[in-house]
Amino acid sequence: MSHHIKGQSRTQATLFPEALDDFVTEENPVLVIDTFVDSLDLASLGFEKVETKATGRPC
C-alpha cells in the first residue's frame, strides 16, 4: 500500500493569506508568547512525539 501526503489543488481558493504571521503586528504580545513556547524543552517537560522527521511529521 502506498502512503502519500495529498497537496491542495492549485485552483483552491484560500480564506487567509499565505502566512498567518501577516495578521500579527510587531507590537502584538503573541510574539512574546511564541518566543517563550519555542524556547521550552518539550521533551524534558514530558511531552511525547516532540522529535519530528524532516517532513515535520512525528517519528
C-alpha positions as CSV (number, residue, x, y, z in Angstrom):
1,M,0.0,0.0,0.0
2,S,1.4,3.4,-0.9
3,H,1.1,6.3,1.5
4,H,1.4,9.9,0.4
5,I,0.5,13.3,1.5
6,K,-2.1,14.9,-0.7
7,G,-1.5,18.6,-1.5
8,Q,-4.1,21.3,-2.2
9,S,-5.5,21.9,-5.6
10,R,-3.9,24.9,-7.4
11,T,-7.4,26.2,-8.0
12,Q,-8.4,26.0,-4.3
13,A,-9.3,29.4,-3.0
14,T,-8.0,30.4,0.4
15,L,-9.6,32.4,3.1
16,F,-6.4,33.6,4.7
17,P,-3.1,35.0,3.3
18,E,-0.3,32.5,2.8
19,A,1.0,33.1,6.3
20,L,-1.0,33.9,9.4
21,D,2.0,36.0,10.5
22,D,0.7,38.5,8.0
23,F,-2.1,39.3,10.6
24,V,0.3,39.8,13.5
25,T,1.8,43.3,14.0
26,E,5.3,43.7,15.5
27,E,3.7,45.1,18.8
28,N,1.4,42.1,19.3
29,P,2.1,40.3,22.6
30,V,1.5,36.9,20.9
31,L,5.1,37.3,19.6
32,V,6.4,37.1,23.2
33,I,4.3,34.0,23.9
34,D,5.5,32.4,20.6
35,T,9.2,33.1,21.5
36,F,8.6,31.7,25.0
37,V,7.0,28.5,23.8
38,D,9.7,28.0,21.2
39,S,12.3,28.2,24.0
40,L,10.7,25.3,26.0
41,D,12.3,21.9,26.0
42,L,9.1,20.0,25.5
43,A,10.7,16.5,25.8
44,S,12.0,17.3,29.2
45,L,8.6,18.5,30.2
46,G,7.1,15.1,29.4
47,F,5.6,15.7,26.0
48,E,5.7,12.8,23.6
49,K,6.4,12.8,19.9
50,V,8.4,16.0,20.1
51,E,11.0,14.9,17.7
52,T,10.0,15.1,14.0
53,K,11.2,13.8,10.7
54,A,12.5,16.3,8.1
55,T,8.9,16.4,6.7
56,G,7.6,17.7,10.1
57,R,5.7,14.5,10.8
58,P,6.2,12.6,14.0
59,C,9.0,10.0,14.1
